[in-house]
Amino acid sequence: MREMADTATVRAPEVAGMFYPDGHNALADTVERCLAAARPDGGVKPKVLVAPHAGYPFSGEIAGTAYAGLRGRGEEITRIVLLGPAHRVAFQGIATTSADAWATPLGTISVDWQALRSVLHLPGVIVRDAAFAKEHSLEVHVPFIQRVFERAAIVPLLVGDASAALVSQVVEALWGGPETLVVVSSDLSHFHDYATARKLDAATAANIELLRPDRIDGQGACGHRALAGVLDQARRRDLRATALDVRNSGDTASGKDRVVGYGAFGLEYAESARIGEADRRQLVEAARFGVTFGLKHGREPGVGVGPGLSPALSAQRAAFVTLMLDGNLRGCIGSVIAHRPLITDVAVNAYKAAFADPRFPRLTQEEAERMEVSVSVLSTPRPMSFADEADLVRQTRPDVDGLILSDRVNGRDHRGLFLPSVWSSIPKAEDFVRRLKNKAGLDMQHWSDSLSIQRYTTESFGGSFREVTA
């Protein structure tokens, strides 16, 4: 904690003894137990966290999962932008407190007023201490922040009736670099029976992973307004989201007749995100399974998601599977938009690459034993804005961007996609764009005002078929 000046104003804890213990040792022990109980995060390196704000007996372990993986970044992260919903006081816009620091039984944590001043000029962002009376949505996170980030200051922002555009604008102004972590405080569904809650929370988790705030309302997450703006920034900045732990109060501390849902999510930059080696091997194995199942049964496999599966494998992701034989392409099929768990997408697309790519005959058993498998996990496609082809070429990043081209010409839809791996054979951006037009069935010189381009990044890895069957 930072030392405070004698004249500093401190917000006293409002919900200590109710939502979390009111003694220093009891609180420290409780937070440490929640962190120790964290579920594996698969190596996610988040820029954004989503974590719950109920009483610690109910949601503490889920919050612990959100924060535990960041313990190694306690020196690096010095600013926590903390956004959550207002439960007690109705107001328009986004509010903060006038305090220089917030207190909990663990001590005080500074408020980053330099950061706050950068957004207080925005219409709808105000200082409103009264909005924080008995409010828990931000306060319950502070003890976790104090234990994990010893050098951090907070930027507390309570979201009232605020538009996604305003939240997004505020988050954009505060985004910062690796020193800044954005935390959204939100529970999920409220007061349904256990089975209904699980179904609703699974849908909300999928929409967070898909970066689709338009599909999340107050029934799915009480912090939906904060989520809307943060997920807008996540889409713009090419982040990918992973559900780390989704449970409800029926799992943690109470009966199952009327439960509240909780979720921990990590959002990281897709371009630098990496799936762990064990999960990569399992995905290559899933691709192999898709092919061997097709050889044996003549149809695509059904791959479900069971308990204990890694968050990276059960996340909603889009993937392409590429099959190579003797150094030559032998099949490539994939999903552009995520719509199912990654491990399922890989297995099904491997089957399709082997048996349903119209450029090649069906794969044989002999070919399967010699083939190489490559899996490319796509980020969420983002539309590009450009004035003309030269501008598009300037913006396109060789060896980084995959592109999706769409246009409608003479009543016919044209669409083409290049993975970033195509840069190895078409290294110039101008040629990359023109060859993509050609792949879409258009002339290489084609241009129109209706032409649209989306870009995405990929994480790619693979192995030989023989190695993964050993």
N, C-alpha and C positions, 0 to 999 in steps of 0.2 A: 504494500500500500504506500501511497505517496503521503508525505507529511503535509498537513494543511496549515495555512496561515491562521493566525489568531482571529482574524475578522471573517473567516470563511463561514458560509452558512451551510448547514448539514441537514439533509432530509432524514428524519428519524425513521426507523423501520415501522411499517404499519401493520404487517401481518405476521411478524415473528410470534411464535407460540400458537399460531393457528395453522399456517401453511407449512411452516418449518420450525425446528426447535429454537427456543429463545435464549439458550445458553451457548457460550462460545464453544466449549468442548463437545457438547451434545450435537451442535450444528456441524462442527468440523468432522466429527465421527460419522454423522449421517451422510454428508456430502461424499466423504471418502468411500463409504460403503456403496453408494450409488455409482460412483466412478469405477470401483472395483468390479461391480456386477455388470459392467458394460458388455454388450454383445459385440462380436468382431465386426469391424467396419470395412474390411477388405482393402485397407490402405487408402481410403478416400482422403483427399487433401482439400478440405472445403474452404471456399471463400465465403460461403453462406451456410448457416445452420438453420434448420427449423426444429424447434423443440417445445415440449409442452410446459404448462404452467400451473398444474393442479398441486394439491398438497403432496409433499414428498412421499408419504406412504403409498399414494396412488400412482404418481407419474415420475417419481425421482429416479428410478432405474432407467426409464426411457430417456430422460434428460441426461443421465450419466452416460448413456451410449453416445449421445450427440457430442458431449464435451470431452470424453475420455481420450479420443484419438488426437486431440489437439494439445495434449500435455507437453509434447516435445517442442511446441512452438510458443511456449510461454514467454520467451525472451523476444521473439520476433513480433508477436501481435501485441500492440500497445493501445489500440483503439477498438472498442466494441460498439458498433451501431446497433442499438437494441430497440426493436419495434414490436409493439403488441397492442391488442384491442382494449378499448375502454369498456369496463364492465359496470361501473358505478355511476358515472356522470355522462350524460349525453351532450355532445358538442359537435360542431362542424370543424373539419380540418384535422390538424396534427398538433399535439400539445407537448410541451416539455416543462420542466420545473425551473424555478429560479435558483435552486440550490447549487452550491459549488461542489458538493460531494453528497453521496448517499451512504448511510450507515446500515450495517447489519450487526448481529452479535459477533461477527468475525472482524469487525473494524470498519473503516471508511474506505470508499473508493472515489476517486476524483471524477468530476464531470468535465468532459473536454469542451470547454466553452469556445475555444477557437473554432472547432468544428461546428458547434451549434450556431455560432454567429454567421457561418457561411450559408445557413438555410433559413434563418429567422426573417430574412427580408422577403422570402417567398410568400405570396398571398395564401393564407390558410395555415401557416405555421406560426404558432403563438406560444407564449409562456402562460400557463394556466395551472397554478399549483392546486387549485380546488379539484381539478380532474383526477388528481392522484390520491385523494383521500380514500383510505381503505382499499386501494387498487393493488392487485397482486400480480398482474400479468407480466410486469417487468421485474418487480422486486424479487420474485422467487428465483430468477436467474442470477441475481447478483452474487449469492454465496458460491455458486459454481464458478462464476467468473473470477471471484477473489481467490479461489483455490487453484485454478488452472492458469490464470494470467496475472502473475504477481505485479507486473509493471503496467497493466492496462488501465485506461480511463474509459468511462462509458459515455455514450451519446443517447440518452433516454428519450424515446419518442413514442407517445401514446397516440394511437390512431383512432380517431372518432369517425364521424361520417365523412370520409375522405375518398376522393376518386382515386382510381388506380394511377391516373396520370400524375396527380400530385405526389403520391407515394413514390412513384418511379422517379420523378424529378428530384425529390429529396434524396433518395438512395443514390441516384447518379452523382449528385453533388458531393456525397459523403463516401463514395466508393473507395477512393484511395488506392493504395498498393498492398503489398504483403503485410503491412503493419495494421491493416484494417480488416476486421471480421464483421460481417453482417449477420445478426441473429433475429429471426422471426419467432416470436412467442405465440404459439397457438395450440389449443387442443383440437381434436377432430370431432366426431359426432357426439351428440349429447342425449342421454336418457332414453336409449332404445334397449330392447332386449339384446342379449349377447350375440345371437346369430345375425340379427339385423345390423348391429353395430359393426360386426366384422365385415359384412358385405359393403356397407357404406364407407367404412374406413379404407378398405382395399381399393375402392373406386377413387377416393380422394388421393390416396397414395399414388395410384397410377397417374392421375392427372397432374400431381406435382412432378413426377418423373417425366411426364410428357411436356412439362412447362405450359400447361393449359389452365391458367387461372379463370378463364371464361367459363369453365365447367365446375368451378368450386364456389359455393355460396355459403351462407351462414349455417346451413344444415350440415355441410361437410366439414367446416373449420371455422371456429369463432374468430380466428385471426385472418379471415379471408381477404379483408381489405388491405392489410399489410402484405399478405401473400401476393395479391394481384400486382402490386407495384414492384415487388422484389422479383417475382417470376418474369415480369416484363423485362427488367434489366438482365436477368439470367439468360433469356432468349436472345436479347440483343448482343450480349457479350459472349455467347457460345459456351455457356455452362451446361453441364449435365448433372442431373439429380439422381441420387440413390436413396431409397428407403432403407434405413439402417435397422430400424426396430419399430414395428407397428403392433401395439397391444391395446388393451382397454382395462378399465378398473376391475372387470371380472377376472382378469388374469393376475392382477397384482394385489388387490386389497379388499374386495367386496364381493357381494353376490352378483348373479348374472341376470337379474330381472330388469335392472335399470342401470346401464353402464355409460361411462364416458370414454371416448377413444383418444389415444395418444400416439404420436408418431415422432420419430427422430429421423431427420433427413440431412444429408450432406450434399452441397452443390459445389462442384469444382470446375475449373476450366477444362473443357473437353479436349483442347489441343494438347495439354500436358498430362491429362488423366491417364492412369495406367492400371489395368486389371492385374491382380496378383498372378504369379506364375502358376500356382496350383489351379486357379480358376481358368487361366488360359489353357492349361492342359485339359481341363474338363470340357471346355468349349470345343477344342479340337477333337476330343473324344466324342462329343455330341455330333459333330459333323461326320465323323466316321460312322457313328451309329445310324445317322440318316441315310448314308449310302448303303451300308450293309443290310439295313432293314429293307431298303428298296430292292436290293438284289435278291433277297430271300422272299419277300412278300409281294413285290410289284406295286407297292403303294407307299405314300408318305407316312412317316411315323407319327404317333401321338406322344408328345413329351410333356408331362405335367410338371408342376412345381410343388414339391413336397416340403415338409418341415425340415429345418436344418440346412437348407440350401443357402449358399453365400448370397449376400445382398447384391453383389455384382451380377450374379447369374439369374436372379429372379427379377431384376430391374426391367422396366419397359424400355427396350432398346431396339433399334433397327440395325441389321447387319447384312453384309454381302459375304457369300462364300465363293471362293475362287478355287477351281481345280486345275492343276497343271500336270501335264504328262510329258516327260522327256523334254522339259523346258518350254513346252508349247501350251497355250490355253486349251483346256478341255471342257470347260463349263464355268459359267459365272452367273449366279442369280442372287438377288437380294431384295430387301425391303428398303424403301426410301423413308417411309414414315413409321416410327415405332408404334406397334399395336399389340404386342404380346411380350412375355418374358424373353430375355435375351437367349437363354439356353434353348427354348422352343424355336425361336426364330432361326437360330443357327442350324439346328437339326433339320428343320423343314426346308430351309434354303439349300442345304447341302444335298438333300434328296433331289430337289428341283434342278440344281446345277448338274447333277449326274444324269438325270433322266428326262428333264423337261426343257433344257436349253435348246431352242429351235435351230441353233447353228450346228448342233452336233448330234450324232446318233446316240442311243442309250449306252451308258457306260457298261463295260463288261467286267466280269470278275477278274480277269487277267489284267485289265487296265487299272482296276481299283487297287490292286496290290502294288502298283508302281507309281501311283499318283502322289502329288504334293497337295496339301490342303492349306489355304490361307483364309483367315477370318478377318474381316474389316468391320469394326463397330463404328457406326455413324453418329455424329452429333446431330442436333436438331437443325434442319436446313433453315437458313436465314435469307430473306430476299435482299438482293443487291440493288442499289440505285446508281444509275450511270446515264450520262448524256448521250453517248454514242459508243461505237465499238472500240474506238481508241481509248476512251475513258474506262470501259469495261476491262480491256486488256491491262491497263495501268493498275487497276485495283486487284487483279487476280494474282494470287501469290503462288509461284511455282513450288512444287514439292509439298505444298501445304493444303491448298484448296481442292476439294472436289466440287464439281459444278453440275447443276441440274438445269437444263434449258427447256423452256416451253414456249410455243407460239401456235397461233391458229391462222392458217393460210388457206384461202379459198374454201372455207367451210371444213377444213380438215385439221385435226389436232396433231401437232408434232411435239415429240418429247425425246430428250436424250440425256444420258448421265455418264459422266466420267468419274471414276474413283481417283483419288490422289496418286495411286500407283501408276496411272497412265502417264504421269510426267516423265517416267523413266524412258518411255519411247517417244514422247512428244514434249521435249524440254522447253520450247518457246511458248510464252503465253499467247501470242497472236495465233500460232498454229493450233494450240490447244483449243481455243475458242472456235476457230473455223472448222476444225475436225469434229468438234462436238456438234456444230450445226449440221455437218454432213451426216453424222450418226443419227441425228433426229430426222433425217430425210429431207433436209433443206440444202440448198446450194450454199457453198462455202462463203459466197459473197452476200448472202441474204441478210437483210436488215429490215426491221419494221418497228414501229412504235409499240406494237403489242408484244414484242419479244420480252420474255422475263427470264431472269437468272437467279437461282438460289445457290448459295455456297454452304459447304459443310466441311468438317474435318473428320478424320478417322484415326482409330487406333487399330493397327494391323499386326497380326502374328500368325504363326502356323507351324506345320510340321509334316513329316511324311506319313503316309497311310500305314506303311509297314511298322514305323516306330510306335505309333499309337496302338497298334494291335498287339505289340509284343507284351 
